[in-house]
Amino acid sequence: MRLVGDNIETPGVYSLSEALRMADEQELDLVEISPTAEPPVCKIIDLQKFLYQQKKKQKEIKAKSVKVTVKEIRFGPNTDDHDFQFKLRHAEKFLAEGAKVKAYVFFKGRAILFKEQGEILLLRFAQELEEVGKVEQLPKLEGKRMTMFISPKKKK
């Protein structure tokens, strides 16, 4: 097997027993890095320390990743102007915080006849939020709901 590592005087090809003896002398572990290579590649390292560092890196990467939250705003097909403005301010606040907004119009009973009204309402909503967010998905009817997604614009 080929032996590599920081604490090896002469990296090269050794027998398994000799590699294990070298690892025991340094009180470290013999770890197989590449079993498919010809000959297989092994490294003498402290395995616990290596696993700890790997875990630490994974934790760092997870901490740096952005968690996207989705806030929902519900409208009726005949939403009043005051209610519309109220929900608009909430959506602006959500987008400023970096959350996505899922705006939807819920049609009850025969209100499904006003599909166009719901679509107009959602498009107006998107137009009002043009400065702080961009439309990710245009209004789409799914059963008794017409949904639209708006994501925050990237800050420069």
C-alpha positions in Angstrom: 0.0 0.0 0.0 1.1 3.6 -0.7 1.6 5.6 2.5 1.2 9.3 2.6 1.0 11.9 5.4 2.6 14.9 7.1 4.5 12.9 9.7 6.1 10.3 7.3 9.8 10.8 6.5 9.8 8.9 3.2 6.3 8.5 1.6 6.2 5.4 -0.6 4.9 1.8 -0.9 5.0 -0.3 2.3 3.6 -3.6 3.4 0.5 -3.6 5.6 2.3 -4.8 8.7 5.0 -2.2 8.2 2.4 0.6 7.8 0.6 -0.6 10.9 3.9 -0.7 12.9 4.7 2.9 11.8 1.2 4.0 12.9 1.6 2.3 16.3 5.0 4.0 16.8 3.4 7.4 16.3 0.3 6.4 18.4 -1.9 7.4 15.4 -4.4 5.5 13.2 -3.8 4.1 9.7 -6.7 5.2 7.6 -7.4 4.0 4.0 -7.9 7.1 1.8 -8.3 5.6 -1.7 -9.1 1.8 -1.7 -9.6 1.7 -5.5 -6.1 3.0 -6.4 -3.3 0.7 -7.4 -1.8 0.2 -4.8 -4.4 1.4 -2.2 -3.5 4.8 -0.5 -3.4 5.0 3.3 -2.6 7.9 5.6 -1.4 8.0 9.2 -3.6 10.5 11.1 -5.4 10.9 14.4 -8.9 9.7 13.4 -10.8 11.3 16.2 -9.3 14.7 15.6 -10.0 14.3 11.8 -13.7 13.4 12.5 -14.0 16.3 14.9 -12.6 18.8 12.3 -14.9 17.4 9.7 -17.9 17.8 12.0 -16.9 21.4 12.8 -16.7 22.3 9.1 -20.2 20.8 8.4 -21.5 22.9 11.3 -19.9 26.0 9.9 -21.4 25.4 6.5 -24.8 24.8 8.0 -24.6 28.1 10.0 -23.7 30.1 6.9 -26.6 28.7 4.9 -29.6 30.9 4.5 -32.9 29.7 5.9 -35.8 30.8 3.7 -39.1 31.3 5.4 -42.4 31.6 3.6 -45.1 34.0 4.9 -48.6 33.6 3.7 -51.1 36.4 3.0 -54.7 35.5 2.3 -57.1 37.5 0.3 -60.8 37.1 -0.7 -61.9 37.8 -4.2 -63.6 41.0 -3.1 -61.0 42.3 -0.7 -61.5 46.0 0.3 -58.9 48.7 -0.5 -58.2 49.3 3.2 -57.6 45.5 3.8 -55.5 45.4 0.7 -53.2 48.3 1.9 -53.0 46.6 5.4 -51.8 43.3 3.9 -49.5 45.1 1.5 -47.7 46.8 4.4 -47.3 43.4 6.1 -45.9 41.9 2.9 -43.4 44.8 2.5 -42.2 44.1 6.1 -41.9 40.3 5.4 -39.9 41.0 2.2 -37.6 43.5 4.0 -36.9 40.7 6.6 -35.8 38.4 3.7 -38.8 36.1 3.8 -40.7 34.9 0.7 -44.4 35.9 0.5 -47.1 33.5 -0.7 -50.1 35.6 -1.6 -53.3 33.7 -2.4 -56.9 34.4 -3.1 -59.3 31.8 -1.5 -62.6 31.3 -3.3 -65.5 30.1 -1.2 -68.5 28.4 -2.7 -69.7 30.2 -5.9 -67.0 32.9 -5.5 -64.9 30.8 -8.0 -66.9 32.7 -10.7 -64.7 35.8 -9.9 -61.4 34.1 -11.0 -60.5 37.2 -13.0 -61.1 39.5 -10.1 -58.7 37.3 -8.0 -56.1 37.4 -10.6 -56.3 41.2 -11.0 -56.0 41.5 -7.2 -52.8 39.4 -7.1 -51.3 41.2 -10.1 -52.0 44.5 -8.5 -50.4 43.2 -5.3 -47.3 42.2 -7.3 -47.1 45.6 -9.0 -47.3 47.4 -5.6 -44.4 45.3 -4.3 -42.3 45.7 -7.4 -39.7 47.8 -5.5 -39.0 45.4 -2.7 -39.7 42.0 -4.3 -39.9 40.2 -7.6 -42.5 37.7 -8.7 -41.3 34.2 -8.6 -44.5 32.5 -9.8 -47.4 34.3 -11.5 -50.9 33.7 -10.3 -51.9 30.1 -10.8 -55.3 28.5 -9.9 -55.0 25.3 -7.8 -58.4 24.1 -6.8 -60.1 26.8 -4.8 -56.9 28.9 -4.4 -55.1 31.2 -6.7 -51.5 31.5 -5.5 -48.6 33.7 -6.3 -45.0 33.7 -4.9 -42.9 36.8 -4.4 -39.3 36.7 -3.3 -37.3 39.6 -1.8 -35.0 41.5 -4.2 -31.2 41.1 -3.5 -29.7 44.1 -1.6 -26.8 45.7 -3.3 
